[in-house]
Amino acid sequence: MTTTQETIDTEALRVTALDADASSRLPGWFVILWRNGKCRVGMLMLAAFIVIAVFAPVIAPYGPRLDEFGASEGPTAAHWLGTTARGEDVFSQLVYGARTSLIVGLVAGVLSTLIAMAVGLTAGYLRGVVDEVLSFFINLGLVVPVLPLMIVLAGYAPVKGLGLIIIVITVTGWAYGARIKRAQIITLRTRDYITAAKFAGDSTARIIAFEIVPNMISLIVVGFMGAALGAIGAEAGLAFLGLGDPQTVSWGTMLNQASLGGALTTGQWAWLVAPGLVLALLITSFTLMNFGIDALSNPHLRED
């Protein structure tokens, strides 16, 4: 009995040592994210969407705009989710739509975060006239109704396309992140290490880049996740309203075409439900990953 117990204890210690050694070879931030159960699920979901988007030509059985099939067909072995009113394969469009959502989320999220950082950090660190002027534009961006502004910009722009949607989302989505970063830097600019850097003769740009920004990484990442999430939803909403590029295959465009094509009246539930379902799953993956990002800045939220 004692020998068996010792063997079990030795095996447990060996497994623990192997886990610790594997963790030591990984970046610390990744270990914290991966140990959070909700974040781990979100990361796996997002990774699946990325794989689908990258290998869309391999996964999709047909081209997204190939209209050589029967119109408004139900799910079959050849067309898993049926066909559209134009005779296009719904499953192929669903696969290619992941590319559009991820591109919009990544590009618009990065641009919105960069603008928010530039405006928020400058306004929070520089007192006086600079802070007042930039705060005026931040408050103006917060009080202007975003959805009507997006509709006007997208509806009356002379050129349609995915680039226009990204620009519209970026222009209307940076103010909230800038306000949060301004408030955070106001609390950081009076810290002792900032004062020491000033006495050492460091420039303002160097203090912001090397002293303040590293202490705001988690806040910046959370801001990017929120901006990317909002961009994905905004693109789908604009496309559903018919303000996107009709030549771009996206989940919002699919929902718009399903509504116009009478998917409900013809019984094509897959054509209508599938884009909304995958859009909800992508948004859920970002939401779950936020739990792990919160754990980066708050050790009390970390899981053993």
Secondary structure, 3 states (H helix, E strand, C coil): CHHHHHHHHHHHHHHHHHHHHHHHCCCHHHHHHHHCHHHHHHHHHHHHHHHHHHCHHHHCCCCCCCCCCCCCCCCCCCCCCCECCCCCEHHHHHHHHHHHHHHHHHHHHHHHHHHHHHHHHHHHHCCCHHHHHHHHHHHHHHHCCHHHHHHHHHHHCCCCCHHHHHHHHHHHCCHHHHHHHHHHHHHHCCCHHHHHHHHCCCCHHHHHHHHHHHHHHHHHHHHHHHHHHHHHHHHHHHHHCCCCCCCCCCHHHHHHHHHHCCCCCCCCHHHHHHHHHHHHHHHHHHHHHHHHHHHHHCHHHCCC
